[in-house]
Amino acid sequence: MSLKLKFSVVLMLLVVALGVNAVLSVWSIRFLERELAWPLRSVQPVLTSLHHIKRFGEQGAKDLSTGRFWYAHTKSDQATLPDPKRMGPRIIEAEKKAGIELDRLKGIPTAFVRSGVSTIQNLQLRSEKIISLATEWVESGSPDAYDQLVGHIKTRHELIERIEGRILQDAQLATSYGEKLDFMISTIVGISVVGALSSVAYAAILLRRWIIEPVGLLREGAKRFGRGDFDHRIEIATGDELGQLGDEFNTMSSLIMAMQNERIEQERMAAVGEMAQRTVHNLRTPLAGIRALAETTKNELGPSSELHDIQDRILKTVDRFEVWLQGMLRVSSPLSIEHVQYNPRQLVDNVVISHRDAAKARSVDLVIHSDEMPEVCVGDPHHLEHAFTAILSNAIDFSPRDGTVEIELGSDERYWTLCVRDHGPGIKPDLHMAIFRPYFTTRKEGTGIGLAMVKRIIEQHGGTVRVRTTLGPVSESGTTFVLTVPIGTSSES
């Protein structure tokens, strides 16, 4: 996931959290306002219409009360009836206005919900009955019609009061319901706020994990890099641009360290080259004297003397030593491989012959096991001889007295292989890579150049060098070096 995409994820989390919180808050406020205000809004027009109807009825009752209004049922002779011709039309007019208000009440959408369909119909029937009784009373002036008129007005009045009481009771229930809604909305808003805070906290965690911590690692790496700690590595497993930056930082660190090591090695090689030149210069004069003395002695020997073979070996050894001295001069210079034809078996035999005296001095036996080898290979025999010499010398030096150094030769279609096995103390596995580094050695008298040159020579030929170790005391100890060299040139292989 790229850094830009991670920023987008964090930003989206924050926007979603804030957006959801805002939507829930607006919805909660509107829902609460609607649920609490609707009962009051629906009650108000119904109560207003009922109040008007009751007022018209009370006006008619007030007109009738001038006579025996509430005492019509007593049939008292002292009670006098109001004038029907004067009061009746007023009552009829008031009831017509009440009818108009009833029609308006039926037009209110919530009227039937608040008062009930049968209640409105009952009020309308009673209004019509009051008009009918008022008309009858005007025409007849009958006390019975008067009493019935008063009773219907009274009953309707009580019915309206019951309706108003029920509506007010519903309003009280709505208030209680509003308190429950308030608690529910508060809970929803609280959950929304907690969710928003959790989203922000999670976004902060992602921000720290994806950005802050990697940047901190990069800063720490830059500080250590500035102090010269090129071995320090930055581990950023994010897979984004910061992770790529960390990988590039590690690559740069490795390159600088490699360049630094290469410069150190060049300086050391220059010093070794200077030392080698002095050493070669100091050794050539006595070697020339030894060779001249050996030739003079050989010429003075009789034809049948047994010392001829010894003098020839001395001459060959001095000549080979001269070649090695020339190789020492090339140690500090870039390795140049000159490809010529050579016989690998003869090359190995020459090196073994030159080391038999050193092996006998340590009571070490050199044993060669050889499969069928190619007659002609292409490479630089002088460098290969130098590499084999370094391997065989180490094997003889580390072999115990009366031990054996086994030399095995083999080949296939593309490579020929040389294995040198000793039975010495062995090399620890954690040193298998280090022993091929220049100037690394485990011996006090060692220079750390031999195995490094072996690796350079074999790799320049396109081959490989491997080491295997067996450590005691459970089994026999020993070290095996395996040199694999192409039969042709590196380009041909």
Buried (B, 14 or more C-beta within 10 A) or exposed (E): EBBEEBBEBBEEBBEBBEEBBEEBBEBBEEBBEEBBEEBEEBBEBBBBBBEBBBBBBBBBBEBBEEBBBEBBEEEEEEEEBBEBEEBBEBBBBBBEBBBEBBEBBBEBEBBBEBBEEEBBEBBBEBBEBBBBBBBBBBEEBBBEBBBBBBBBBBBBBEBBEEBBEBBEEBBEEBEEBBEEBBEBBEEBBEEBBEBBEEBBEBBBEBBEEBBEBBEEBBEEBEEBBEEEEBEBEBEBEBEBEBBBBBBEBBEEBEEEBEEEEEEEBEEBBEEBBEBBEEBBEEBEEEBEEBBEEBBEBBEEEEEEEEEBEBBEBBBBBBEBBBEBBEBBBBBBEEEEBEBEEBBBBEBBBBBBBBBBEBBEEBEBEBEEEBEEBBEEBBBBBBBBBBBBBBBBBBBBBBBBEEBBBBBBBBBEEEBBBBBBBBBBBBBEEEEBEBBBBBBBBEEEEBEBBBBBBBBBBBBBBBBBBEBBBBBEEEEEBBBBBBBBBBBBBBEEB
